[in-house]
C-alpha cells in the first residue's frame, strides 16, 4: 500500500510524502502507482518551474519513496501559488483514493 501524506502549516499545504508500493499490479504494470506518481511529480514540477521555489525533493524509486517540502521562506505570492498546486495534487490523489482505497492511504497532518 502507498501512503500519501500531505503536510499543512497555518492552514496551507506545505509538502507531500509518498511511501510504499501500491501492490495493485506487478512493477511496470501498476496503473495505480503510475497515477499517484504522475499527480505528485507533476505538482513538484509546477512548484519548481512555475512558482519558482527550491523544493526539498527526495526520491527513492526502489523503496517507493518521494518527498517534497516547501522552504520556510516564501513570498506571499509563492505561498499562495504553492498552496494551490498542492491542493490540486491533493484533489487528484483524493480522487484516486476514492477508487483504489485498498491500495492508497491518504493523510493530511
Jmol script that loads the backbone (N, CA, C; Angstrom):
load data "model"
ATOM      1  N   UNK A   1       0.835  -1.176   0.000  1.00  0.00           N
ATOM      2  CA  UNK A   1       0.000   0.000   0.000  1.00  0.00           C
ATOM      3  C   UNK A   1       0.886   1.248   0.000  1.00  0.00           C
ATOM      4  N   UNK A   2       0.447   2.246  -0.726  1.00  0.00           N
ATOM      5  CA  UNK A   2       1.135   3.534  -0.752  1.00  0.00           C
ATOM      6  C   UNK A   2       0.430   4.487   0.203  1.00  0.00           C
ATOM      7  N   UNK A   3       1.200   5.126   1.055  1.00  0.00           N
ATOM      8  CA  UNK A   3       0.663   6.184   1.913  1.00  0.00           C
ATOM      9  C   UNK A   3       1.093   7.519   1.327  1.00  0.00           C
ATOM     10  N   UNK A   4       0.117   8.381   1.089  1.00  0.00           N
ATOM     11  CA  UNK A   4       0.376   9.735   0.609  1.00  0.00           C
ATOM     12  C   UNK A   4      -0.004  10.675   1.740  1.00  0.00           C
ATOM     13  N   UNK A   5       0.977  11.410   2.248  1.00  0.00           N
ATOM     14  CA  UNK A   5       0.770  12.292   3.391  1.00  0.00           C
ATOM     15  C   UNK A   5       1.078  13.727   2.975  1.00  0.00           C
ATOM     16  N   UNK A   6       0.062  14.569   3.052  1.00  0.00           N
ATOM     17  CA  UNK A   6       0.240  15.996   2.809  1.00  0.00           C
ATOM     18  C   UNK A   6       0.433  16.676   4.152  1.00  0.00           C
ATOM     19  N   UNK A   7       1.378  17.606   4.218  1.00  0.00           N
ATOM     20  CA  UNK A   7       1.616  18.359   5.449  1.00  0.00           C
ATOM     21  C   UNK A   7       1.020  19.754   5.307  1.00  0.00           C
ATOM     22  N   UNK A   8       0.624  20.284   6.452  1.00  0.00           N
ATOM     23  CA  UNK A   8      -0.051  21.580   6.465  1.00  0.00           C
ATOM     24  C   UNK A   8       0.511  22.424   7.604  1.00  0.00           C
ATOM     25  N   UNK A   9       0.620  23.723   7.341  1.00  0.00           N
ATOM     26  CA  UNK A   9       1.031  24.669   8.375  1.00  0.00           C
ATOM     27  C   UNK A   9       0.236  25.952   8.179  1.00  0.00           C
ATOM     28  N   UNK A  10      -0.360  26.432   9.248  1.00  0.00           N
ATOM     29  CA  UNK A  10      -1.160  27.660   9.206  1.00  0.00           C
ATOM     30  C   UNK A  10      -2.236  27.604   8.125  1.00  0.00           C
ATOM     31  N   UNK A  11      -2.838  26.428   7.960  1.00  0.00           N
ATOM     32  CA  UNK A  11      -3.937  26.266   7.013  1.00  0.00           C
ATOM     33  C   UNK A  11      -3.535  26.079   5.561  1.00  0.00           C
ATOM     34  N   UNK A  12      -2.233  26.084   5.285  1.00  0.00           N
ATOM     35  CA  UNK A  12      -1.769  25.933   3.906  1.00  0.00           C
ATOM     36  C   UNK A  12      -0.954  24.656   3.777  1.00  0.00           C
ATOM     37  N   UNK A  13      -1.080  23.995   2.640  1.00  0.00           N
ATOM     38  CA  UNK A  13      -0.291  22.788   2.407  1.00  0.00           C
ATOM     39  C   UNK A  13       1.154  23.173   2.151  1.00  0.00           C
ATOM     40  N   UNK A  14       2.067  22.401   2.748  1.00  0.00           N
ATOM     41  CA  UNK A  14       3.490  22.741   2.674  1.00  0.00           C
ATOM     42  C   UNK A  14       4.360  21.614   2.126  1.00  0.00           C
ATOM     43  N   UNK A  15       3.767  20.455   1.858  1.00  0.00           N
ATOM     44  CA  UNK A  15       4.569  19.364   1.322  1.00  0.00           C
ATOM     45  C   UNK A  15       3.762  18.099   1.145  1.00  0.00           C
ATOM     46  N   UNK A  16       4.414  17.113   0.553  1.00  0.00           N
ATOM     47  CA  UNK A  16       3.787  15.816   0.323  1.00  0.00           C
ATOM     48  C   UNK A  16       4.863  14.741   0.393  1.00  0.00           C
ATOM     49  N   UNK A  17       4.498  13.604   0.980  1.00  0.00           N
ATOM     50  CA  UNK A  17       5.384  12.453   1.050  1.00  0.00           C
ATOM     51  C   UNK A  17       4.609  11.213   0.649  1.00  0.00           C
ATOM     52  N   UNK A  18       5.201  10.411  -0.218  1.00  0.00           N
ATOM     53  CA  UNK A  18       4.619   9.132  -0.636  1.00  0.00           C
ATOM     54  C   UNK A  18       5.572   8.027  -0.209  1.00  0.00           C
ATOM     55  N   UNK A  19       5.021   6.995   0.445  1.00  0.00           N
ATOM     56  CA  UNK A  19       5.854   5.869   0.864  1.00  0.00           C
ATOM     57  C   UNK A  19       5.162   4.563   0.507  1.00  0.00           C
ATOM     58  N   UNK A  20       5.966   3.600   0.076  1.00  0.00           N
ATOM     59  CA  UNK A  20       5.468   2.264  -0.214  1.00  0.00           C
ATOM     60  C   UNK A  20       4.976   2.090  -1.637  1.00  0.00           C
ATOM     61  N   UNK A  21       4.785   0.839  -1.989  1.00  0.00           N
ATOM     62  CA  UNK A  21       4.266   0.470  -3.310  1.00  0.00           C
ATOM     63  C   UNK A  21       2.798   0.088  -3.168  1.00  0.00           C
ATOM     64  N   UNK A  22       1.990   0.432  -4.140  1.00  0.00           N
ATOM     65  CA  UNK A  22       0.552   0.178  -4.030  1.00  0.00           C
ATOM     66  C   UNK A  22       0.224  -1.312  -4.009  1.00  0.00           C
ATOM     67  N   UNK A  23       0.957  -2.104  -4.777  1.00  0.00           N
ATOM     68  CA  UNK A  23       0.658  -3.529  -4.834  1.00  0.00           C
ATOM     69  C   UNK A  23      -0.541  -3.859  -5.708  1.00  0.00           C
ATOM     70  N   UNK A  24      -0.981  -2.914  -6.518  1.00  0.00           N
ATOM     71  CA  UNK A  24      -2.125  -3.139  -7.404  1.00  0.00           C
ATOM     72  C   UNK A  24      -1.781  -4.146  -8.504  1.00  0.00           C
ATOM     73  N   UNK A  25      -0.559  -4.050  -9.010  1.00  0.00           N
ATOM     74  CA  UNK A  25      -0.106  -4.952 -10.077  1.00  0.00           C
ATOM     75  C   UNK A  25       1.419  -5.050 -10.011  1.00  0.00           C
ATOM     76  N   UNK A  26       1.974  -5.878 -10.877  1.00  0.00           N
ATOM     77  CA  UNK A  26       3.430  -6.033 -10.934  1.00  0.00           C
ATOM     78  C   UNK A  26       4.086  -4.716 -11.338  1.00  0.00           C
ATOM     79  N   UNK A  27       5.332  -4.546 -10.911  1.00  0.00           N
ATOM     80  CA  UNK A  27       6.084  -3.348 -11.264  1.00  0.00           C
ATOM     81  C   UNK A  27       6.104  -3.200 -12.784  1.00  0.00           C
ATOM     82  N   UNK A  28       5.858  -2.013 -13.245  1.00  0.00           N
ATOM     83  CA  UNK A  28       5.799  -1.738 -14.673  1.00  0.00           C
ATOM     84  C   UNK A  28       4.400  -1.867 -15.246  1.00  0.00           C
ATOM     85  N   UNK A  29       3.492  -2.483 -14.493  1.00  0.00           N
ATOM     86  CA  UNK A  29       2.103  -2.671 -14.920  1.00  0.00           C
ATOM     87  C   UNK A  29       1.124  -2.019 -13.954  1.00  0.00           C
ATOM     88  N   UNK A  30       1.640  -1.388 -12.905  1.00  0.00           N
ATOM     89  CA  UNK A  30       0.807  -0.871 -11.818  1.00  0.00           C
ATOM     90  C   UNK A  30       0.267   0.512 -12.165  1.00  0.00           C
ATOM     91  N   UNK A  31      -0.978   0.548 -12.658  1.00  0.00           N
ATOM     92  CA  UNK A  31      -1.573   1.815 -13.079  1.00  0.00           C
ATOM     93  C   UNK A  31      -1.885   2.732 -11.903  1.00  0.00           C
ATOM     94  N   UNK A  32      -2.145   2.157 -10.732  1.00  0.00           N
ATOM     95  CA  UNK A  32      -2.431   2.988  -9.558  1.00  0.00           C
ATOM     96  C   UNK A  32      -1.159   3.711  -9.111  1.00  0.00           C
ATOM     97  N   UNK A  33      -0.074   2.979  -9.050  1.00  0.00           N
ATOM     98  CA  UNK A  33       1.218   3.587  -8.695  1.00  0.00           C
ATOM     99  C   UNK A  33       1.586   4.666  -9.719  1.00  0.00           C
ATOM    100  N   UNK A  34       1.397   4.360 -10.980  1.00  0.00           N
ATOM    101  CA  UNK A  34       1.730   5.327 -12.027  1.00  0.00           C
ATOM    102  C   UNK A  34       0.873   6.587 -11.910  1.00  0.00           C
ATOM    103  N   UNK A  35      -0.389   6.420 -11.586  1.00  0.00           N
ATOM    104  CA  UNK A  35      -1.278   7.576 -11.460  1.00  0.00           C
ATOM    105  C   UNK A  35      -0.889   8.454 -10.276  1.00  0.00           C
ATOM    106  N   UNK A  36      -0.639   7.835  -9.117  1.00  0.00           N
ATOM    107  CA  UNK A  36      -0.229   8.601  -7.936  1.00  0.00           C
ATOM    108  C   UNK A  36       1.085   9.325  -8.220  1.00  0.00           C
ATOM    109  N   UNK A  37       2.049   8.608  -8.793  1.00  0.00           N
ATOM    110  CA  UNK A  37       3.345   9.208  -9.098  1.00  0.00           C
ATOM    111  C   UNK A  37       3.201  10.373 -10.061  1.00  0.00           C
ATOM    112  N   UNK A  38       2.373  10.219 -11.063  1.00  0.00           N
ATOM    113  CA  UNK A  38       2.179  11.271 -12.054  1.00  0.00           C
ATOM    114  C   UNK A  38       1.590  12.532 -11.422  1.00  0.00           C
ATOM    115  N   UNK A  39       0.581  12.368 -10.595  1.00  0.00           N
ATOM    116  CA  UNK A  39      -0.041  13.521  -9.938  1.00  0.00           C
ATOM    117  C   UNK A  39       0.966  14.250  -9.059  1.00  0.00           C
ATOM    118  N   UNK A  40       1.671  13.498  -8.229  1.00  0.00           N
ATOM    119  CA  UNK A  40       2.589  14.126  -7.268  1.00  0.00           C
ATOM    120  C   UNK A  40       3.805  14.727  -7.969  1.00  0.00           C
ATOM    121  N   UNK A  41       4.370  14.020  -8.919  1.00  0.00           N
ATOM    122  CA  UNK A  41       5.548  14.545  -9.609  1.00  0.00           C
ATOM    123  C   UNK A  41       5.208  15.760 -10.463  1.00  0.00           C
ATOM    124  N   UNK A  42       4.009  15.804 -11.037  1.00  0.00           N
ATOM    125  CA  UNK A  42       3.597  16.982 -11.789  1.00  0.00           C
ATOM    126  C   UNK A  42       3.453  18.182 -10.864  1.00  0.00           C
ATOM    127  N   UNK A  43       2.935  17.961  -9.668  1.00  0.00           N
ATOM    128  CA  UNK A  43       2.840  19.043  -8.682  1.00  0.00           C
ATOM    129  C   UNK A  43       4.224  19.568  -8.323  1.00  0.00           C
ATOM    130  N   UNK A  44       5.172  18.668  -8.126  1.00  0.00           N
ATOM    131  CA  UNK A  44       6.542  19.078  -7.792  1.00  0.00           C
ATOM    132  C   UNK A  44       7.136  19.901  -8.938  1.00  0.00           C
ATOM    133  N   UNK A  45       6.924  19.469 -10.158  1.00  0.00           N
ATOM    134  CA  UNK A  45       7.407  20.241 -11.313  1.00  0.00           C
ATOM    135  C   UNK A  45       6.779  21.632 -11.345  1.00  0.00           C
ATOM    136  N   UNK A  46       5.486  21.715 -11.058  1.00  0.00           N
ATOM    137  CA  UNK A  46       4.811  23.007 -11.017  1.00  0.00           C
ATOM    138  C   UNK A  46       5.388  23.918  -9.954  1.00  0.00           C
ATOM    139  N   UNK A  47       5.658  23.343  -8.780  1.00  0.00           N
ATOM    140  CA  UNK A  47       6.242  24.139  -7.703  1.00  0.00           C
ATOM    141  C   UNK A  47       7.603  24.695  -8.100  1.00  0.00           C
ATOM    142  N   UNK A  48       8.421  23.853  -8.724  1.00  0.00           N
ATOM    143  CA  UNK A  48       9.776  24.281  -9.071  1.00  0.00           C
ATOM    144  C   UNK A  48       9.804  25.182 -10.293  1.00  0.00           C
ATOM    145  N   UNK A  49       9.071  24.816 -11.345  1.00  0.00           N
ATOM    146  CA  UNK A  49       9.210  25.529 -12.609  1.00  0.00           C
ATOM    147  C   UNK A  49       8.217  26.668 -12.806  1.00  0.00           C
ATOM    148  N   UNK A  50       7.021  26.548 -12.241  1.00  0.00           N
ATOM    149  CA  UNK A  50       6.040  27.614 -12.417  1.00  0.00           C
ATOM    150  C   UNK A  50       6.071  28.625 -11.269  1.00  0.00           C
ATOM    151  N   UNK A  51       6.177  28.117 -10.048  1.00  0.00           N
ATOM    152  CA  UNK A  51       6.201  29.008  -8.890  1.00  0.00           C
ATOM    153  C   UNK A  51       7.616  29.492  -8.615  1.00  0.00           C
ATOM    154  N   UNK A  52       8.602  28.683  -8.989  1.00  0.00           N
ATOM    155  CA  UNK A  52       9.995  29.081  -8.826  1.00  0.00           C
ATOM    156  C   UNK A  52      10.548  28.893  -7.423  1.00  0.00           C
ATOM    157  N   UNK A  53      10.033  27.875  -6.715  1.00  0.00           N
ATOM    158  CA  UNK A  53      10.554  27.616  -5.372  1.00  0.00           C
ATOM    159  C   UNK A  53      11.553  26.466  -5.414  1.00  0.00           C
ATOM    160  N   UNK A  54      12.514  26.520  -4.525  1.00  0.00           N
ATOM    161  CA  UNK A  54      13.521  25.483  -4.407  1.00  0.00           C
ATOM    162  C   UNK A  54      12.991  24.414  -3.444  1.00  0.00           C
ATOM    163  N   UNK A  55      12.287  23.451  -3.982  1.00  0.00           N
ATOM    164  CA  UNK A  55      11.644  22.402  -3.198  1.00  0.00           C
ATOM    165  C   UNK A  55      12.695  21.428  -2.681  1.00  0.00           C
ATOM    166  N   UNK A  56      12.581  21.044  -1.408  1.00  0.00           N
ATOM    167  CA  UNK A  56      13.426  19.991  -0.846  1.00  0.00           C
ATOM    168  C   UNK A  56      12.821  18.669  -1.329  1.00  0.00           C
ATOM    169  N   UNK A  57      13.421  18.086  -2.355  1.00  0.00           N
ATOM    170  CA  UNK A  57      12.849  16.951  -3.088  1.00  0.00           C
ATOM    171  C   UNK A  57      13.759  15.741  -2.965  1.00  0.00           C
ATOM    172  N   UNK A  58      13.173  14.627  -2.523  1.00  0.00           N
ATOM    173  CA  UNK A  58      13.922  13.376  -2.399  1.00  0.00           C
ATOM    174  C   UNK A  58      13.093  12.253  -3.009  1.00  0.00           C
ATOM    175  N   UNK A  59      13.772  11.330  -3.681  1.00  0.00           N
ATOM    176  CA  UNK A  59      13.070  10.196  -4.277  1.00  0.00           C
ATOM    177  C   UNK A  59      13.948   8.951  -4.209  1.00  0.00           C
ATOM    178  N   UNK A  60      13.311   7.820  -3.949  1.00  0.00           N
ATOM    179  CA  UNK A  60      13.960   6.512  -3.968  1.00  0.00           C
ATOM    180  C   UNK A  60      12.968   5.544  -4.603  1.00  0.00           C
ATOM    181  N   UNK A  61      13.115   5.333  -5.906  1.00  0.00           N
ATOM    182  CA  UNK A  61      12.164   4.507  -6.646  1.00  0.00           C
ATOM    183  C   UNK A  61      12.124   3.070  -6.138  1.00  0.00           C
ATOM    184  N   UNK A  62      13.271   2.539  -5.783  1.00  0.00           N
ATOM    185  CA  UNK A  62      13.331   1.148  -5.316  1.00  0.00           C
ATOM    186  C   UNK A  62      12.497   0.966  -4.046  1.00  0.00           C
ATOM    187  N   UNK A  63      12.604   1.915  -3.134  1.00  0.00           N
ATOM    188  CA  UNK A  63      11.873   1.833  -1.861  1.00  0.00           C
ATOM    189  C   UNK A  63      10.449   2.378  -1.967  1.00  0.00           C
ATOM    190  N   UNK A  64      10.126   3.011  -3.089  1.00  0.00           N
ATOM    191  CA  UNK A  64       8.807   3.611  -3.233  1.00  0.00           C
ATOM    192  C   UNK A  64       8.653   4.827  -2.339  1.00  0.00           C
ATOM    193  N   UNK A  65       9.606   5.754  -2.429  1.00  0.00           N
ATOM    194  CA  UNK A  65       9.607   6.929  -1.559  1.00  0.00           C
ATOM    195  C   UNK A  65       9.768   8.191  -2.392  1.00  0.00           C
ATOM    196  N   UNK A  66       8.940   9.188  -2.083  1.00  0.00           N
ATOM    197  CA  UNK A  66       9.058  10.507  -2.686  1.00  0.00           C
ATOM    198  C   UNK A  66       8.659  11.517  -1.624  1.00  0.00           C
ATOM    199  N   UNK A  67       9.455  12.545  -1.465  1.00  0.00           N
ATOM    200  CA  UNK A  67       9.151  13.594  -0.501  1.00  0.00           C
ATOM    201  C   UNK A  67       9.443  14.943  -1.133  1.00  0.00           C
ATOM    202  N   UNK A  68       8.528  15.876  -0.948  1.00  0.00           N
ATOM    203  CA  UNK A  68       8.715  17.238  -1.439  1.00  0.00           C
ATOM    204  C   UNK A  68       8.211  18.201  -0.372  1.00  0.00           C
ATOM    205  N   UNK A  69       9.068  19.104   0.062  1.00  0.00           N
ATOM    206  CA  UNK A  69       8.696  20.067   1.092  1.00  0.00           C
ATOM    207  C   UNK A  69       9.068  21.470   0.648  1.00  0.00           C
ATOM    208  N   UNK A  70       8.183  22.399   0.924  1.00  0.00           N
ATOM    209  CA  UNK A  70       8.448  23.797   0.596  1.00  0.00           C
ATOM    210  C   UNK A  70       9.455  24.379   1.580  1.00  0.00           C
ATOM    211  N   UNK A  71      10.257  25.322   1.126  1.00  0.00           N
ATOM    212  CA  UNK A  71      11.153  26.015   2.055  1.00  0.00           C
ATOM    213  C   UNK A  71      10.332  26.917   2.983  1.00  0.00           C
ATOM    214  N   UNK A  72      10.915  27.272   4.100  1.00  0.00           N
ATOM    215  CA  UNK A  72      10.234  28.140   5.080  1.00  0.00           C
ATOM    216  C   UNK A  72       9.978  29.542   4.521  1.00  0.00           C
ATOM    217  N   UNK A  73      10.979  30.092   3.819  1.00  0.00           N
ATOM    218  CA  UNK A  73      10.868  31.474   3.365  1.00  0.00           C
ATOM    219  C   UNK A  73      10.337  31.524   1.935  1.00  0.00           C
ATOM    220  N   UNK A  74       9.107  31.987   1.829  1.00  0.00           N
ATOM    221  CA  UNK A  74       8.470  32.188   0.533  1.00  0.00           C
ATOM    222  C   UNK A  74       7.804  33.555   0.534  1.00  0.00           C
ATOM    223  N   UNK A  75       7.687  34.143  -0.646  1.00  0.00           N
ATOM    224  CA  UNK A  75       6.907  35.375  -0.749  1.00  0.00           C
ATOM    225  C   UNK A  75       5.432  35.013  -0.582  1.00  0.00           C
ATOM    226  N   UNK A  76       4.613  36.009  -0.356  1.00  0.00           N
ATOM    227  CA  UNK A  76       3.174  35.774  -0.227  1.00  0.00           C
ATOM    228  C   UNK A  76       2.619  35.151  -1.505  1.00  0.00           C
ATOM    229  N   UNK A  77       3.085  35.617  -2.647  1.00  0.00           N
ATOM    230  CA  UNK A  77       2.621  35.076  -3.928  1.00  0.00           C
ATOM    231  C   UNK A  77       3.063  33.617  -4.101  1.00  0.00           C
ATOM    232  N   UNK A  78       4.315  33.318  -3.754  1.00  0.00           N
ATOM    233  CA  UNK A  78       4.796  31.936  -3.843  1.00  0.00           C
ATOM    234  C   UNK A  78       4.024  31.020  -2.897  1.00  0.00           C
ATOM    235  N   UNK A  79       3.742  31.490  -1.700  1.00  0.00           N
ATOM    236  CA  UNK A  79       2.992  30.692  -0.734  1.00  0.00           C
ATOM    237  C   UNK A  79       1.595  30.392  -1.275  1.00  0.00           C
ATOM    238  N   UNK A  80       0.945  31.394  -1.818  1.00  0.00           N
ATOM    239  CA  UNK A  80      -0.391  31.235  -2.396  1.00  0.00           C
ATOM    240  C   UNK A  80      -0.377  30.242  -3.551  1.00  0.00           C
ATOM    241  N   UNK A  81       0.537  30.458  -4.497  1.00  0.00           N
ATOM    242  CA  UNK A  81       0.593  29.596  -5.685  1.00  0.00           C
ATOM    243  C   UNK A  81       0.984  28.160  -5.319  1.00  0.00           C
ATOM    244  N   UNK A  82       1.899  28.011  -4.378  1.00  0.00           N
ATOM    245  CA  UNK A  82       2.310  26.682  -3.930  1.00  0.00           C
ATOM    246  C   UNK A  82       1.144  25.944  -3.289  1.00  0.00           C
ATOM    247  N   UNK A  83       0.377  26.652  -2.482  1.00  0.00           N
ATOM    248  CA  UNK A  83      -0.786  26.052  -1.840  1.00  0.00           C
ATOM    249  C   UNK A  83      -1.794  25.581  -2.887  1.00  0.00           C
ATOM    250  N   UNK A  84      -2.021  26.381  -3.916  1.00  0.00           N
ATOM    251  CA  UNK A  84      -2.951  25.975  -4.976  1.00  0.00           C
ATOM    252  C   UNK A  84      -2.479  24.711  -5.694  1.00  0.00           C
ATOM    253  N   UNK A  85      -1.202  24.654  -5.995  1.00  0.00           N
ATOM    254  CA  UNK A  85      -0.673  23.465  -6.673  1.00  0.00           C
ATOM    255  C   UNK A  85      -0.780  22.240  -5.778  1.00  0.00           C
ATOM    256  N   UNK A  86      -0.422  22.368  -4.512  1.00  0.00           N
ATOM    257  CA  UNK A  86      -0.507  21.223  -3.604  1.00  0.00           C
ATOM    258  C   UNK A  86      -1.960  20.820  -3.344  1.00  0.00           C
ATOM    259  N   UNK A  87      -2.867  21.784  -3.290  1.00  0.00           N
ATOM    260  CA  UNK A  87      -4.290  21.447  -3.122  1.00  0.00           C
ATOM    261  C   UNK A  87      -4.824  20.714  -4.354  1.00  0.00           C
ATOM    262  N   UNK A  88      -4.349  21.109  -5.517  1.00  0.00           N
ATOM    263  CA  UNK A  88      -4.747  20.418  -6.741  1.00  0.00           C
ATOM    264  C   UNK A  88      -4.227  18.979  -6.732  1.00  0.00           C
ATOM    265  N   UNK A  89      -2.985  18.792  -6.294  1.00  0.00           N
ATOM    266  CA  UNK A  89      -2.438  17.433  -6.174  1.00  0.00           C
ATOM    267  C   UNK A  89      -3.250  16.627  -5.166  1.00  0.00           C
ATOM    268  N   UNK A  90      -3.629  17.261  -4.056  1.00  0.00           N
ATOM    269  CA  UNK A  90      -4.458  16.580  -3.065  1.00  0.00           C
ATOM    270  C   UNK A  90      -5.776  16.128  -3.690  1.00  0.00           C
ATOM    271  N   UNK A  91      -6.401  16.986  -4.477  1.00  0.00           N
ATOM    272  CA  UNK A  91      -7.647  16.606  -5.145  1.00  0.00           C
ATOM    273  C   UNK A  91      -7.443  15.405  -6.063  1.00  0.00           C
ATOM    274  N   UNK A  92      -6.329  15.407  -6.803  1.00  0.00           N
ATOM    275  CA  UNK A  92      -6.038  14.285  -7.696  1.00  0.00           C
ATOM    276  C   UNK A  92      -5.828  12.986  -6.940  1.00  0.00           C
ATOM    277  N   UNK A  93      -5.050  13.032  -5.863  1.00  0.00           N
ATOM    278  CA  UNK A  93      -4.803  11.825  -5.074  1.00  0.00           C
ATOM    279  C   UNK A  93      -6.080  11.396  -4.352  1.00  0.00           C
ATOM    280  N   UNK A  94      -6.858  12.359  -3.894  1.00  0.00           N
ATOM    281  CA  UNK A  94      -8.117  12.053  -3.222  1.00  0.00           C
ATOM    282  C   UNK A  94      -9.078  11.323  -4.165  1.00  0.00           C
ATOM    283  N   UNK A  95      -9.117  11.746  -5.397  1.00  0.00           N
ATOM    284  CA  UNK A  95      -9.958  11.082  -6.392  1.00  0.00           C
ATOM    285  C   UNK A  95      -9.487   9.643  -6.631  1.00  0.00           C
ATOM    286  N   UNK A  96      -8.175   9.456  -6.709  1.00  0.00           N
ATOM    287  CA  UNK A  96      -7.628   8.106  -6.853  1.00  0.00           C
ATOM    288  C   UNK A  96      -7.946   7.260  -5.620  1.00  0.00           C
ATOM    289  N   UNK A  97      -7.851   7.861  -4.449  1.00  0.00           N
ATOM    290  CA  UNK A  97      -8.151   7.160  -3.204  1.00  0.00           C
ATOM    291  C   UNK A  97      -9.591   6.634  -3.193  1.00  0.00           C
ATOM    292  N   UNK A  98     -10.515   7.430  -3.700  1.00  0.00           N
ATOM    293  CA  UNK A  98     -11.918   7.011  -3.737  1.00  0.00           C
ATOM    294  C   UNK A  98     -12.104   5.720  -4.515  1.00  0.00           C
ATOM    295  N   UNK A  99     -11.350   5.542  -5.581  1.00  0.00           N
ATOM    296  CA  UNK A  99     -11.484   4.349  -6.406  1.00  0.00           C
ATOM    297  C   UNK A  99     -10.569   3.205  -6.016  1.00  0.00           C
ATOM    298  N   UNK A 100      -9.499   3.515  -5.283  1.00  0.00           N
ATOM    299  CA  UNK A 100      -8.479   2.495  -5.001  1.00  0.00           C
ATOM    300  C   UNK A 100      -8.033   2.530  -3.539  1.00  0.00           C
ATOM    301  N   UNK A 101      -8.970   2.659  -2.615  1.00  0.00           N
ATOM    302  CA  UNK A 101      -8.633   2.792  -1.198  1.00  0.00           C
ATOM    303  C   UNK A 101      -7.980   1.531  -0.616  1.00  0.00           C
ATOM    304  N   UNK A 102      -8.074   0.415  -1.302  1.00  0.00           N
ATOM    305  CA  UNK A 102      -7.374  -0.796  -0.847  1.00  0.00           C
ATOM    306  C   UNK A 102      -5.874  -0.708  -1.115  1.00  0.00           C
ATOM    307  N   UNK A 103      -5.470   0.273  -1.921  1.00  0.00           N
ATOM    308  CA  UNK A 103      -4.077   0.380  -2.340  1.00  0.00           C
ATOM    309  C   UNK A 103      -3.423   1.713  -1.974  1.00  0.00           C
ATOM    310  N   UNK A 104      -4.235   2.687  -1.560  1.00  0.00           N
ATOM    311  CA  UNK A 104      -3.751   4.029  -1.223  1.00  0.00           C
ATOM    312  C   UNK A 104      -4.272   4.421   0.155  1.00  0.00           C
ATOM    313  N   UNK A 105      -3.401   4.946   0.975  1.00  0.00           N
ATOM    314  CA  UNK A 105      -3.785   5.548   2.246  1.00  0.00           C
ATOM    315  C   UNK A 105      -3.498   7.040   2.124  1.00  0.00           C
ATOM    316  N   UNK A 106      -4.484   7.880   2.377  1.00  0.00           N
ATOM    317  CA  UNK A 106      -4.347   9.330   2.214  1.00  0.00           C
ATOM    318  C   UNK A 106      -4.460  10.016   3.566  1.00  0.00           C
ATOM    319  N   UNK A 107      -3.472  10.857   3.892  1.00  0.00           N
ATOM    320  CA  UNK A 107      -3.455  11.550   5.181  1.00  0.00           C
ATOM    321  C   UNK A 107      -3.112  13.011   4.976  1.00  0.00           C
ATOM    322  N   UNK A 108      -3.638  13.853   5.857  1.00  0.00           N
ATOM    323  CA  UNK A 108      -3.250  15.267   5.919  1.00  0.00           C
ATOM    324  C   UNK A 108      -2.938  15.566   7.370  1.00  0.00           C
ATOM    325  N   UNK A 109      -1.760  16.104   7.618  1.00  0.00           N
ATOM    326  CA  UNK A 109      -1.387  16.430   9.007  1.00  0.00           C
ATOM    327  C   UNK A 109      -0.912  17.849   9.123  1.00  0.00           C
TER     328      UNK A 109
END
end "model"
wireframe off; spacefill off
backbone 0.3
color backbone group
